[in-house]
Amino acid sequence: MALVQLIMPKMGESITEATILSWLKKPGDKIEQDESVLEVATDKVDTEVPSMHAGILKEILAKEGEIVKVGSPIAIITSDSEVGNSGSSTPASKSGGDSKAIPSPAPAKAPTVLASNGSGVSHASLDFKKAGRFYSPLVKNIAKEEKILIAELETIPGSGQEGRVTKKDILHYVEHRKPGAASPARGAAIPLVPASISAGDEIIQMDRMRKIIAERMLDSRRISPHVTSFVEADMTNIVFWRNKVKSDFQKREGEGLTYTPLFVEAVMLAIKDYPMINIQVDGDRIIKKKEINIGMAVALPSGNLIVPVIRNADQFNLTGLTKAVNDLVRRARDNKLKPDDVAGGTFTISNVGTFGNVMGTPIILQPQVAILAFGAIQKKPAVVETPYGDAIAVRHKMFLSHSYDHRVVDGALGGSFVRRVADYLEKFDVDRTI
């Protein structure tokens, strides 16, 4: 028998830590190889961590609710497999938690006593678990040293990834901070007008995902001056083409053919024509992205929203896009997405037409600079040109709503881009095979 450490696995290129949601096993429980031991949450998705060894869960090192760095030990397992005398690490896992051999369990550290910082505010009162967004250890230490409470810290604008507060942000705030100034909590934490509660009203506590969504939406509106351009596209060719081929496609590929992959393709082609829409902002720098990674807003059964990403969308044909779209949507609704599935997006689309909406003003997913919403396809009378003159005909019409960051995307670019997407949809080849 040997003791091995269960390690917090790497769960994506941009994920450096995760929060322990719940332990599925308790000390003394038997664990099979590849059996899930705990559930963790990143700022992207929730996922389960499996064990790479069969054995007995001897000790839990990280409590529920604790934030753990990738590569840190979270449990000790009495493994059924023998480990060599060298005590070297076991082979890395294929997708789940890693494990490392240890000669003996490390002694528990004594709890750290947080001392007063001299202002009557103890470090213990800086409960970052109550914070509405992520703060790095460096930012936390600066906040403690400068006696910045959570409510005040929450008001600091963040220039980092997804609106996170960087060292530069907090030091700039400290430099210009007014002594003794009281700061309200950030965003909508303290409403200007308190909500009224009457008898019979139901109070529903936001779940963790809804809190994250609310925070990101507030951040995006604060960071980016939103402008929205609208275009109406004639979808008649696409509607008739899809009706013609979807049954054969379903029989051949075992996949449904929705409008979403057609939208993704049109957006991808338009991005190639207007690459400066596929950018991100980093302070006073513009990062022009090489990859075209299209995110799709997916409504979950819980009512929440998640945005899985089709990486390198320009490398797929229409059949490949259809399969990629269907796979991501299925796994999103079954809560089986991996952290990498929702990372790295460079442009986002939202199909509000699935809810019967004709148009919308979507909010940009930071650090992207644009998002495009597709409305419901409706039959309308329209003027069409014929060899014999103009005529009134019934056409299938759809509104496209393009919201963009006016710091770096002007109306000419934002409007031209959405017009180009509509052009690709309208000029769809009705003789195309799939």
C-alpha positions as CSV (number, residue, x, y, z in Angstrom):
1,M,0.0,0.0,0.0
2,A,1.2,3.5,-0.7
3,L,0.0,7.0,0.1
4,V,-0.5,9.3,-2.9
5,Q,-1.7,12.9,-3.1
6,L,-4.7,13.9,-5.2
7,I,-3.7,17.1,-7.0
8,M,-5.9,19.9,-8.3
9,P,-5.7,19.3,-12.0
10,K,-5.1,21.8,-14.8
11,M,-8.5,22.5,-16.3
12,G,-7.8,25.0,-19.1
13,E,-5.1,27.2,-20.4
14,S,-6.4,30.3,-18.5
15,I,-7.5,28.5,-15.3
16,T,-5.1,28.9,-12.4
17,E,-7.3,27.9,-9.5
18,A,-10.7,26.4,-8.6
19,T,-13.2,26.4,-5.8
20,I,-14.1,23.2,-4.0
21,L,-17.9,22.8,-4.4
22,S,-18.5,19.5,-2.7
23,W,-16.7,16.3,-1.8
24,L,-18.4,13.2,-3.3
25,K,-16.4,10.9,-1.0
26,K,-15.6,11.1,2.7
27,P,-12.5,9.9,4.5
28,G,-12.6,6.1,4.8
29,D,-14.6,5.7,1.5
30,K,-13.3,3.3,-1.1
31,I,-12.4,4.9,-4.5
32,E,-12.2,3.2,-7.8
33,Q,-9.7,4.4,-10.5
34,D,-11.2,7.2,-12.6
35,E,-14.1,7.6,-10.1
36,S,-15.2,11.1,-9.4
37,V,-14.1,12.3,-6.0
38,L,-15.2,15.9,-5.8
39,E,-16.8,18.7,-7.7
40,V,-15.0,22.0,-8.3
41,A,-15.9,25.3,-9.9
42,T,-13.8,27.6,-12.0
43,D,-15.0,31.0,-13.3
44,K,-15.9,29.1,-16.4
45,V,-17.7,25.9,-15.6
46,D,-18.3,23.3,-12.9
47,T,-16.7,19.9,-13.3
48,E,-15.9,16.7,-11.4
49,V,-12.3,15.6,-10.5
50,P,-11.6,11.9,-10.8
51,S,-9.0,9.9,-9.0
52,M,-6.1,8.3,-10.9
53,H,-5.7,5.6,-8.3
54,A,-8.0,3.0,-6.7
55,G,-7.8,2.9,-2.9
56,I,-9.2,4.5,0.3
57,L,-9.7,8.3,0.8
58,K,-7.4,8.8,3.8
59,E,-7.6,12.6,4.3
60,I,-9.2,15.7,2.8
61,L,-6.8,18.6,2.6
62,A,-9.1,21.2,1.1
63,K,-12.5,22.1,2.5
64,E,-15.6,22.9,0.6
65,G,-15.7,26.5,-0.4
66,E,-11.9,26.7,-0.4
67,I,-10.1,28.2,-3.4
68,V,-7.2,25.9,-4.4
69,K,-4.4,26.6,-6.9
70,V,-3.8,24.2,-9.8
71,G,-1.2,21.7,-8.8
72,S,-1.9,21.9,-5.1
73,P,-2.7,18.7,-3.1
74,I,-6.3,18.4,-2.1
75,A,-6.5,14.9,-0.6
76,I,-4.5,11.9,0.4
77,I,-5.4,8.4,-0.9
78,T,-4.1,5.1,0.4
79,S,-3.5,3.5,-3.0
80,D,-3.8,-0.1,-3.9
81,S,-0.8,0.2,-6.3
82,E,2.8,0.0,-5.2
83,V,5.0,3.1,-5.6
84,G,8.7,2.9,-6.3
85,N,11.3,3.7,-3.6
86,S,12.2,6.9,-5.3
87,G,8.9,8.5,-4.3
88,S,8.6,10.1,-7.8
89,S,5.4,11.3,-9.2
90,T,3.0,8.9,-10.8
91,P,2.1,9.3,-14.5
92,A,0.0,12.4,-15.2
93,S,-3.8,11.9,-15.7
94,K,-5.4,12.0,-19.0
95,S,-8.0,14.6,-18.1
96,G,-8.8,14.5,-14.4
97,G,-6.9,14.9,-11.2
98,D,-3.2,14.2,-11.0
99,S,-1.7,12.2,-8.1
100,K,1.8,12.3,-6.6
101,A,3.4,9.7,-4.4
102,I,4.3,10.8,-0.9
103,P,6.3,9.0,1.8
104,S,3.9,10.0,4.5
105,P,1.1,12.5,5.0
106,A,2.3,16.0,5.8
107,P,1.4,17.3,9.2
108,A,-1.4,19.8,9.4
109,K,-0.3,23.4,9.7
110,A,-1.4,25.4,12.6
111,P,-4.1,28.0,11.7
112,T,-2.7,31.4,11.0
113,V,-3.8,34.1,13.4
114,L,-4.7,37.3,11.5
115,A,-3.4,40.3,13.3
116,S,-5.0,43.8,13.5
117,N,-3.8,46.2,10.9
118,G,-3.8,49.1,13.2
119,S,-7.0,50.8,12.0
120,G,-9.4,48.9,14.2
121,V,-10.1,46.6,11.1
122,S,-8.7,43.1,11.5
123,H,-7.5,41.2,8.5
124,A,-10.1,38.5,9.5
125,S,-12.9,41.0,8.6
126,L,-11.6,41.0,4.9
127,D,-13.7,38.0,4.0
128,F,-13.0,37.6,0.3
129,K,-15.5,34.8,0.1
130,K,-18.1,37.5,0.1
131,A,-16.5,39.3,-2.8
132,G,-18.4,39.5,-6.1
133,R,-15.4,38.8,-8.2
134,F,-12.0,37.1,-8.2
135,Y,-8.9,38.8,-6.6
136,S,-5.4,37.6,-6.9
137,P,-3.3,37.0,-3.8
138,L,-1.2,40.0,-4.6
139,V,-4.3,42.3,-4.8
140,K,-5.6,40.8,-1.6
141,N,-2.4,41.6,0.2
142,I,-2.3,45.1,-1.0
143,A,-5.9,45.6,0.1
144,K,-5.1,44.3,3.5
145,E,-2.0,46.5,3.8
146,E,-3.9,49.6,2.6
147,K,-6.9,48.9,4.9
148,I,-9.3,48.6,1.9
149,L,-12.5,46.7,2.9
150,I,-14.4,44.5,0.5
151,A,-17.2,47.0,-0.2
152,E,-14.5,49.6,-1.2
153,L,-12.5,47.0,-3.2
154,E,-15.5,46.1,-5.2
155,T,-15.8,49.7,-6.6
156,I,-12.3,49.6,-8.2
157,P,-12.5,49.3,-12.0
158,G,-10.5,46.3,-13.3
159,S,-8.5,46.4,-16.5
160,G,-7.4,42.7,-16.4
161,Q,-9.0,39.7,-18.1
162,E,-12.8,39.7,-17.6
163,G,-12.6,42.9,-15.6
164,R,-10.3,41.6,-12.9
165,V,-8.4,44.1,-10.7
166,T,-4.7,44.1,-11.4
167,K,-1.8,45.3,-9.3
168,K,-1.7,48.5,-11.4
169,D,-5.4,49.1,-10.9
170,I,-5.3,48.9,-7.1
171,L,-2.1,50.9,-6.8
172,H,-3.6,53.6,-9.0
173,Y,-6.7,53.6,-6.8
174,V,-4.5,53.9,-3.6
175,E,-2.6,56.8,-5.1
176,H,-5.8,58.8,-5.8
177,R,-7.8,57.5,-2.9
178,K,-9.5,60.1,-0.8
179,P,-8.8,59.5,2.9
180,G,-12.0,58.7,4.9
181,A,-14.2,58.6,1.8
182,A,-17.0,56.2,2.1
183,S,-17.6,54.0,-1.0
184,P,-20.8,52.2,-1.8
185,A,-20.7,48.6,-2.8
186,R,-20.0,48.0,-6.4
187,G,-22.6,47.6,-9.1
188,A,-26.1,46.8,-7.8
189,A,-25.1,45.3,-4.4
190,I,-26.7,48.3,-2.6
191,P,-29.7,49.5,-4.7
192,L,-30.6,53.2,-4.7
193,V,-34.2,52.3,-3.9
194,P,-34.6,49.3,-1.6
195,A,-36.7,46.5,-2.9
196,S,-40.2,46.3,-1.4
197,I,-41.2,42.9,0.0
198,S,-44.9,42.1,0.6
199,A,-46.7,39.2,2.2
200,G,-46.7,36.3,-0.2
201,D,-43.6,37.4,-2.2
202,E,-41.1,34.7,-2.9
203,I,-37.5,35.4,-2.2
204,I,-35.1,33.5,-4.4
205,Q,-31.4,33.5,-3.7
206,M,-29.2,33.8,-6.7
207,D,-27.1,30.7,-7.4
208,R,-23.4,31.0,-8.0
209,M,-23.6,31.1,-11.8
210,R,-26.3,33.8,-11.8
211,K,-24.1,36.0,-9.5
212,I,-21.2,35.6,-11.9
213,I,-23.4,36.5,-14.9
214,A,-24.7,39.6,-13.1
215,E,-21.2,40.7,-12.2
216,R,-19.9,40.2,-15.7
217,M,-22.8,42.1,-17.3
218,L,-22.3,45.0,-14.9
219,D,-18.5,45.0,-15.7
220,S,-19.1,44.9,-19.4
221,R,-21.5,47.9,-19.4
222,R,-19.0,49.8,-17.2
223,I,-15.9,48.9,-19.3
224,S,-17.3,49.2,-22.9
225,P,-19.5,52.1,-24.3
226,H,-22.0,50.0,-26.1
227,V,-23.4,50.9,-29.5
228,T,-25.9,48.7,-31.5
229,S,-26.4,48.6,-35.2
230,F,-29.4,46.8,-36.8
231,V,-29.8,45.2,-40.2
232,E,-32.7,43.3,-41.7
233,A,-31.7,40.2,-43.8
234,D,-33.8,38.3,-46.3
235,M,-33.5,34.7,-45.2
236,T,-35.8,33.2,-47.8
237,N,-33.0,31.3,-49.7
238,I,-31.7,29.8,-46.5
239,V,-35.1,28.8,-45.2
240,F,-36.0,26.9,-48.4
241,W,-32.6,25.3,-48.7
242,R,-32.7,24.1,-45.1
243,N,-36.2,22.7,-45.5
244,K,-35.0,20.8,-48.6
245,V,-31.9,19.2,-47.1
246,K,-32.5,18.8,-43.3
247,S,-34.2,15.4,-43.5
248,D,-31.5,13.8,-45.6
249,F,-28.9,15.3,-43.4
250,Q,-30.5,13.9,-40.3
251,K,-30.7,10.4,-41.8
252,R,-27.1,10.5,-43.0
253,E,-25.3,12.2,-40.1
254,G,-27.7,11.6,-37.3
255,E,-27.6,15.3,-36.5
256,G,-30.3,18.0,-36.7
257,L,-29.6,21.0,-39.0
258,T,-30.4,24.2,-37.2
259,Y,-29.8,27.8,-38.4
260,T,-27.0,28.3,-35.9
261,P,-24.1,26.7,-37.9
262,L,-25.3,28.9,-40.9
263,F,-25.0,31.9,-38.7
264,V,-21.6,30.9,-37.4
265,E,-20.4,30.4,-41.0
266,A,-21.6,33.9,-42.1
267,V,-20.0,35.5,-39.1
268,M,-16.7,33.7,-39.7
269,L,-16.7,34.8,-43.4
270,A,-17.4,38.4,-42.4
271,I,-14.7,38.4,-39.8
272,K,-12.2,37.5,-42.5
273,D,-13.4,40.5,-44.4
274,Y,-13.3,42.8,-41.4
275,P,-10.5,41.3,-39.1
276,M,-10.5,44.4,-36.9
277,I,-13.8,43.2,-35.3
278,N,-11.9,40.2,-34.1
279,I,-9.9,42.1,-31.5
280,Q,-9.5,42.6,-27.8
281,V,-8.5,45.7,-25.7
282,D,-5.6,45.6,-23.2
283,G,-5.2,49.1,-21.7
284,D,-4.2,51.3,-24.6
285,R,-3.2,48.3,-26.7
286,I,-5.4,46.6,-29.3
287,I,-4.8,42.8,-29.7
288,K,-5.7,41.6,-33.1
289,K,-6.6,37.9,-32.7
290,K,-5.3,35.4,-35.2
291,E,-7.8,32.7,-34.4
292,I,-11.5,33.0,-35.1
293,N,-13.2,31.4,-32.1
294,I,-16.9,31.9,-32.1
295,G,-18.8,31.7,-28.9
296,M,-22.5,30.8,-28.8
297,A,-24.8,31.9,-26.0
298,V,-26.7,28.8,-24.8
299,A,-29.7,29.0,-22.4
300,L,-29.6,26.3,-19.7
301,P,-32.5,24.5,-18.2
302,S,-31.8,26.4,-14.9
303,G,-32.5,29.7,-16.7
304,N,-28.8,30.7,-16.6
305,L,-26.6,31.3,-19.7
306,I,-23.3,29.9,-20.8
307,V,-21.2,30.5,-23.9
308,P,-19.3,27.5,-25.3
309,V,-16.8,28.3,-28.0
310,I,-16.1,26.8,-31.4
311,R,-12.4,27.2,-31.8
312,N,-10.9,27.9,-35.2
313,A,-14.4,28.1,-36.7
314,D,-12.8,28.9,-40.1
315,Q,-11.3,25.4,-40.3
316,F,-14.7,23.7,-40.4
317,N,-16.9,23.0,-43.3
318,L,-20.7,23.3,-42.8
319,T,-21.1,19.7,-41.8
320,G,-18.3,20.1,-39.2
321,L,-19.8,23.3,-37.9
322,T,-23.2,21.6,-37.5
323,K,-21.7,18.8,-35.5
324,A,-19.6,21.1,-33.4
325,V,-22.6,23.3,-32.6
326,N,-24.8,20.4,-31.7
327,D,-22.1,18.8,-29.5
328,L,-21.5,22.0,-27.5
329,V,-25.2,22.7,-27.0
330,R,-25.9,19.1,-25.8
331,R,-23.0,19.1,-23.4
332,A,-23.9,22.6,-22.1
333,R,-27.4,21.6,-21.3
334,D,-26.2,18.4,-19.7
335,N,-23.6,20.3,-17.6
336,K,-20.8,18.4,-19.2
337,L,-18.7,21.2,-20.6
338,K,-15.0,21.4,-19.8
339,P,-13.3,24.6,-18.9
340,D,-11.5,24.8,-22.3
341,D,-14.9,24.6,-24.0
342,V,-15.9,28.1,-22.7
343,A,-12.4,29.8,-23.0
344,G,-10.7,31.7,-25.7
345,G,-13.7,33.2,-27.5
346,T,-13.0,36.1,-29.9
347,F,-16.5,36.9,-31.0
348,T,-19.9,35.9,-29.7
349,I,-23.3,35.3,-31.2
350,S,-26.7,35.0,-29.6
351,N,-29.8,33.5,-31.2
352,V,-32.6,35.5,-29.5
353,G,-35.0,34.3,-32.2
354,T,-35.4,31.0,-30.5
355,F,-37.4,32.8,-27.8
356,G,-39.6,34.6,-30.5
357,N,-37.7,37.9,-30.1
358,V,-37.3,39.9,-33.3
359,M,-34.2,41.8,-32.1
360,G,-32.2,42.7,-29.0
361,T,-29.3,44.8,-27.7
362,P,-26.8,42.1,-26.4
363,I,-24.1,42.9,-23.9
364,I,-20.5,42.3,-25.0
365,L,-18.7,39.4,-23.4
366,Q,-15.4,40.9,-22.1
367,P,-12.6,41.1,-23.3
368,Q,-14.2,40.8,-26.7
369,V,-15.4,44.0,-28.5
370,A,-18.6,42.8,-30.2
371,I,-21.5,40.5,-30.1
372,L,-24.2,39.7,-32.7
373,A,-27.8,38.7,-32.0
374,F,-30.0,36.9,-34.5
375,G,-33.8,37.5,-34.3
376,A,-36.7,35.4,-35.2
377,I,-37.3,34.6,-38.9
378,Q,-40.7,36.0,-39.9
379,K,-42.8,36.0,-43.0
380,K,-43.3,39.6,-44.3
381,P,-44.5,41.3,-47.5
382,A,-41.5,42.8,-49.2
383,V,-40.7,44.6,-52.4
384,V,-38.6,42.4,-54.7
385,E,-37.0,43.2,-58.0
386,T,-38.1,41.1,-61.0
387,P,-37.2,41.3,-64.8
388,Y,-40.6,42.8,-65.2
389,G,-40.3,45.4,-62.5
390,D,-40.8,45.6,-58.7
391,A,-43.4,43.3,-57.1
392,I,-44.7,42.5,-53.6
393,A,-43.9,39.0,-52.4
394,V,-43.8,37.1,-49.1
395,R,-40.3,36.8,-47.9
396,H,-38.6,35.4,-44.7
397,K,-37.0,38.3,-42.9
398,M,-34.7,38.4,-39.8
399,F,-33.2,41.3,-37.8
400,L,-29.5,41.2,-36.9
401,S,-28.4,43.3,-33.8
402,H,-24.7,44.1,-33.6
403,S,-23.5,45.6,-30.3
404,Y,-19.9,46.8,-30.3
405,D,-17.3,48.6,-28.1
406,H,-17.2,52.2,-29.3
407,R,-13.8,52.7,-27.8
408,V,-12.3,50.8,-30.7
409,V,-15.1,50.0,-33.1
410,D,-16.7,53.0,-34.9
411,G,-20.0,53.0,-36.6
412,A,-18.5,52.5,-40.0
413,L,-16.8,49.2,-39.0
414,G,-19.6,48.0,-36.7
415,G,-22.3,48.8,-39.3
416,S,-20.4,47.4,-42.3
417,F,-19.6,44.2,-40.5
418,V,-23.2,43.3,-39.6
419,R,-24.3,44.3,-43.2
420,R,-21.7,41.9,-44.5
421,V,-23.0,39.1,-42.4
422,A,-26.5,39.7,-43.8
423,D,-25.1,39.8,-47.3
424,Y,-23.6,36.3,-46.8
425,L,-26.9,35.0,-45.5
426,E,-28.9,36.6,-48.4
427,K,-26.6,35.3,-51.1
428,F,-26.6,31.7,-49.8
429,D,-26.3,29.2,-52.6
430,V,-29.6,27.3,-52.8
431,D,-27.9,24.5,-54.9
432,R,-25.3,23.9,-52.2
433,T,-24.7,20.4,-51.0
434,I,-23.9,19.3,-47.4
